[in-house]
Amino acid sequence: MRRQVRPFALAGIAVAGVLASGILGGTTNAINGWISPTYFITILHWQGVEDVWRASMAQGIFEGLLFGVFFSLVFTVATGIITRASCSFGFAFTHLLGVLGGAYVCWAFGGAAGVGLAILSPDFYCRTFMGFPASSDQCAVMPGSAVQSGVPSWVGSYPLWWAWLFSGPIGPGNSPSREMLNPAKYQTASTMLIPRRSLSYSAAVVAELCHSVNGCGMHLGILADTHDELARTRRAVALLRAEGAEALIHCGDLASPPIVEVLAALPSWFAFGNHDSDMVPHLVRAAAEFGVVCLGWSGVVELAGKRVGVAHGHMREDMRSVLATQPDYLLSGHSHIASDSVVAEVRRINPGALHRADEFTVALLEVEVGEIQFLRVPE
């Protein structure tokens, strides 16, 4: 008996496959964005996103639909070949739901495996995955960790759990945004901070800072992207001091408070980078403790009669905000590549990096005359 061909059933299952993939992507990303929004802020560079949870869900739906086209094509063609295009919509849809359920199981298993890895081997977890502190000690001291609240240590290593403690529950309608990472939230009387929208110091503050660096006639040491490479950062600062640096500016991605302590060897400023998102309150407190100036996400410092703008470089908004102040220099990092150029009459300097670079470098700038040296940091 010849089977009845059902092309409309196959067309219907093709559409259902695309929609099912969109549902899978949206629901899994909604849970991911609810549990760990800093993954999106730090790894995907969503620092300017106001509502991370909704944005993560939208991204999941979009990517799900996109990949769903490919999946649906494979599933529909395979179903058509196996059944000789004679299966009913209900039969194919039942199998589609089985595939969808299997995808959810695999996703949940992967998440559970990640949590288990964090519990069993936090050192490996922190060293291997980008966006986490480079040592288990730093994971352990984060608010919400076993040290501070008696809950399992993997909670402390999960990015932005501290944000829940400071700002209330994370969830639909209350997702952490970049404002939650504003250092002004953690400002103390002993901390000199620039609010994110205020990009320059008052004349009195500038005068005080200039006095601390010999009247602002000075050599400026520039670092970026140290990524918790503590020993290498110590060697870099020692090298800069030996070459005559009188002050330091770090262009972001410190990744741990001990780096701030190393900077305190000289009058110093730093801005946050994308890998500092989950360390904001700790870096701010370290700045207060060691007398280093935290610029927030970007800022401008006046030295030797020159306006020195600082931004990590991962957010165009920060770069544009600093450039709007018409600085003489714009110092940045992020690319891990040393560079020196002039764009629209602004000198742009990237000192290179002390982590994941072909050559580890810092820069020494003679602020008044503009002479610069790129110094190789020994292993």
C-alpha positions in Angstrom: 0.0 0.0 0.0 1.5 3.3 -1.0 2.0 5.8 1.8 0.3 9.2 1.6 2.8 12.1 1.2 2.2 14.9 3.6 4.2 18.0 2.5 2.2 20.4 4.7 3.0 18.3 7.8 6.7 18.6 7.0 6.4 22.4 6.4 4.6 22.7 9.7 7.3 20.8 11.6 10.0 22.9 9.9 8.4 26.0 11.3 7.9 24.4 14.7 11.6 23.4 14.7 12.6 27.1 14.3 10.2 28.3 17.0 11.3 25.5 19.4 14.9 26.6 19.0 14.0 30.2 19.7 12.2 29.0 22.9 15.2 27.0 23.9 17.6 29.9 23.4 15.3 32.4 25.2 14.6 30.3 28.2 18.2 29.1 28.8 19.6 32.6 28.3 16.9 34.0 30.7 18.1 31.6 33.4 21.8 32.3 32.6 21.1 36.1 32.7 19.3 35.7 36.0 22.0 33.6 37.7 25.1 35.2 36.3 24.6 38.6 34.6 28.3 39.4 34.8 29.0 36.7 32.2 27.3 39.0 29.8 28.7 42.2 31.2 32.3 41.0 31.4 32.7 38.4 28.7 30.3 39.9 26.1 31.3 43.5 27.0 27.7 44.6 27.9 28.8 47.3 30.3 26.4 49.8 28.6 23.3 47.6 28.7 20.7 48.9 31.2 18.8 45.7 31.7 21.1 42.7 31.3 18.4 40.1 32.0 16.0 41.2 29.3 18.9 41.7 26.8 20.2 38.2 27.5 16.8 36.7 26.9 16.4 38.7 23.6 19.9 37.5 22.5 18.9 33.9 23.3 15.8 34.1 21.3 17.6 35.7 18.3 20.4 33.2 18.3 17.9 30.3 18.9 15.9 31.3 15.9 19.1 31.8 13.8 20.5 28.3 14.7 16.9 26.9 14.6 16.9 27.5 10.8 19.8 25.1 10.4 18.5 22.6 13.0 15.0 22.7 11.5 16.3 22.0 8.0 18.3 19.0 9.2 15.4 17.6 11.3 12.8 18.1 8.6 14.9 16.6 5.9 15.9 13.6 8.1 12.2 13.1 9.1 11.1 13.3 5.5 13.7 10.8 4.3 13.1 8.3 7.1 9.3 8.4 6.8 9.3 9.0 3.0 7.4 12.3 3.7 4.4 10.4 5.0 4.5 11.1 8.7 1.9 13.2 10.4 2.6 16.5 12.1 1.8 15.0 15.5 4.3 12.1 15.1 7.1 14.5 14.0 6.2 17.0 16.7 6.4 14.4 19.4 10.0 13.6 18.3 10.8 17.3 18.1 9.7 17.7 21.8 12.0 14.8 22.6 14.9 16.5 21.0 14.1 19.8 22.8 13.9 17.9 26.1 17.2 16.3 25.5 18.7 19.8 24.8 17.4 21.1 28.1 18.9 18.0 29.9 22.3 18.6 28.3 22.2 22.3 29.2 21.3 21.5 32.8 24.0 18.8 33.0 26.6 21.2 31.7 25.6 23.9 34.3 25.7 21.3 37.1 29.1 20.1 35.9 30.4 23.7 35.9 29.2 24.2 39.5 30.7 20.8 40.5 34.0 21.8 39.0 34.0 25.1 40.9 33.3 23.2 44.1 35.9 20.5 43.6 38.7 22.6 42.0 38.2 26.3 42.5 41.9 27.0 41.6 41.5 25.4 38.2 38.2 27.1 37.7 39.5 30.6 38.6 42.7 30.2 36.5 41.0 28.7 33.4 37.8 30.7 32.8 38.1 34.3 31.8 36.3 36.8 33.9 37.1 35.1 37.2 39.7 36.1 39.7 43.1 34.5 39.0 43.3 32.7 42.3 41.0 30.7 44.6 41.9 33.2 47.4 40.3 36.0 45.5 37.3 33.7 44.7 37.0 32.9 48.4 37.0 36.5 49.7 34.2 37.7 47.4 30.9 38.4 49.3 28.7 35.4 49.4 31.6 33.0 49.8 32.0 30.3 52.4 34.4 32.6 54.3 31.8 35.3 54.8 28.5 33.7 54.9 28.9 29.9 55.4 27.5 28.9 52.0 29.5 26.9 49.5 32.6 28.6 48.1 31.4 28.3 44.4 28.7 30.9 45.3 31.5 33.4 46.1 33.3 32.7 42.8 30.2 33.3 40.8 30.4 36.8 39.3 28.2 39.5 40.6 26.8 37.6 43.6 28.2 40.5 45.5 25.8 42.8 43.5 22.9 40.9 45.0 24.2 41.6 48.5 24.7 45.3 47.8 21.7 46.0 45.6 18.9 43.5 46.3 17.8 40.4 44.4 18.7 39.9 40.8 15.9 38.9 38.5 13.3 40.0 36.0 12.9 43.8 36.2 15.8 44.1 38.6 18.8 43.0 36.5 22.2 44.5 37.5 23.2 47.3 35.1 26.4 49.2 34.7 25.0 51.6 37.3 25.2 48.8 39.8 28.9 48.7 39.1 29.3 52.4 39.7 32.2 52.9 42.2 30.3 55.9 43.8 28.1 53.3 45.4 31.1 52.2 47.5 32.7 55.6 48.1 34.1 56.3 51.5 35.5 59.5 53.1 39.1 58.4 52.4 38.5 57.5 48.7 39.0 60.1 46.0 36.7 59.1 43.2 35.4 60.7 40.0 31.7 59.9 39.4 31.2 58.2 36.1 29.5 61.2 34.5 32.0 63.7 35.9 35.3 63.3 34.0 37.7 65.9 35.6 38.9 66.9 39.0 38.2 70.2 40.6 41.0 72.7 40.6 41.7 72.1 44.3 42.0 68.4 43.8 44.2 68.8 40.8 46.5 71.1 42.8 46.7 68.6 45.6 47.6 65.8 43.2 50.1 67.9 41.3 51.8 68.8 44.5 52.3 65.1 45.2 54.2 64.6 42.0 56.7 67.3 42.2 54.8 70.2 40.8 53.6 68.2 37.8 56.9 68.3 36.0 57.3 64.6 35.8 57.6 61.2 34.0 54.5 59.1 34.0 54.6 55.3 34.1 51.7 53.7 32.1 50.4 50.2 32.6 47.4 48.2 31.4 45.9 44.7 31.4 47.9 43.3 34.3 45.2 40.7 34.9 46.3 39.8 38.4 49.9 39.0 37.2 51.2 40.2 40.6 54.9 39.3 40.3 55.1 40.6 36.7 53.4 43.9 37.8 55.9 44.3 40.7 58.7 43.9 38.2 57.0 46.4 35.8 56.6 49.0 38.6 60.2 48.5 39.7 61.4 49.0 36.1 59.4 52.2 35.7 60.7 53.6 39.0 64.3 52.7 37.9 63.7 54.6 34.7 62.5 57.7 36.5 58.7 57.4 36.8 57.2 59.7 39.4 53.6 58.6 39.0 51.6 55.8 37.6 48.4 55.4 35.6 46.8 51.9 35.1 44.4 51.7 32.2 42.3 48.9 33.4 41.9 45.1 33.8 43.7 45.0 37.1 41.6 42.0 38.1 42.5 41.9 41.8 43.1 44.3 44.7 46.7 43.3 45.3 47.6 45.1 42.0 46.4 48.3 43.6 48.8 47.8 46.5 51.7 47.5 44.0 50.6 50.7 42.3 50.8 52.5 45.6 54.6 52.6 45.4 54.1 55.9 43.6 51.2 58.4 43.3 48.8 56.5 41.1 45.5 56.5 39.3 43.5 53.6 37.7 40.4 53.1 35.6 38.3 49.9 35.5 38.5 47.5 32.6 36.0 44.8 31.4 37.7 42.2 33.6 37.2 44.4 36.7 33.4 44.3 36.6 33.1 41.7 39.3 35.8 43.4 41.5 34.5 47.0 41.6 33.8 47.2 45.4 37.1 45.4 46.2 39.2 47.6 44.0 37.5 50.8 45.4 38.3 49.7 48.9 41.8 48.8 48.0 42.2 52.3 46.5 41.0 53.8 49.8 43.3 51.6 51.8 46.5 52.2 49.8 45.9 55.9 48.8 45.5 55.2 45.1 43.0 57.3 43.1 40.2 55.3 41.4 38.9 57.0 38.3 35.9 54.7 37.9 35.3 53.7 34.3 37.1 56.7 32.8 38.5 60.0 33.9 40.8 62.9 33.1 43.8 63.9 35.2 45.8 67.2 34.7 49.5 66.6 35.0 52.4 69.0 34.0 49.8 71.3 32.4 48.5 68.5 30.2 45.1 66.8 30.3 45.6 63.1 30.5 42.4 61.1 29.7 42.2 57.4 30.8 39.7 54.7 29.7 40.2 51.0 29.2 39.1 51.1 25.6 36.4 48.4 25.6 33.5 50.8 25.6 33.1 53.5 22.9 30.9 55.5 25.3 33.9 55.9 27.7 36.3 56.8 24.9 33.9 59.4 23.5 33.3 60.9 26.9 37.0 61.4 27.6 37.6 62.7 24.1 34.8 65.3 24.6 37.0 66.9 27.3 39.7 67.5 24.6 42.6 65.9 26.4 46.2 66.1 25.3 46.6 62.4 25.8 44.2 59.4 25.8 45.6 56.4 27.6 43.9 53.1 27.1 44.5 49.3 27.0 42.3 46.3 26.2 44.0 45.3 22.9 47.1 44.0 24.7 49.1 45.6 21.9 51.5 48.6 22.5 50.8 51.6 20.3 51.3 55.3 19.9 49.4 57.4 17.4 47.7 60.8 16.9 44.0 60.8 16.0 42.1 64.0 15.6 44.9 65.9 17.3 44.8 63.7 20.4 47.8 61.6 21.3 46.6 58.0 21.9 48.9 55.7 23.9 48.4 52.0 24.7 51.3 50.7 26.9 50.7 47.0 26.0 49.9 44.3 28.5 51.4 42.1 31.2 49.2 39.2 30.4 48.6 37.2 27.2 50.9 39.3 25.0 53.7 38.4 22.7 55.9 40.8 24.6 55.1 42.2 28.1 55.5 46.0 28.0 54.8 49.2 29.9 55.3 52.8 28.8 57.1 55.8 30.3 55.8 59.2 29.1 57.5 62.5 29.6 54.3 64.4 30.0 55.4 68.0 29.2 57.4 67.2 26.0 55.6 64.0 24.9 58.6 61.7 24.6 57.7 58.1 25.2 59.6 54.9 25.8 58.0 51.4 25.6 59.8 49.2 28.1 60.0 45.4 28.0 59.2 43.8 31.3 61.6 40.9 32.0 60.3 37.4 32.8 
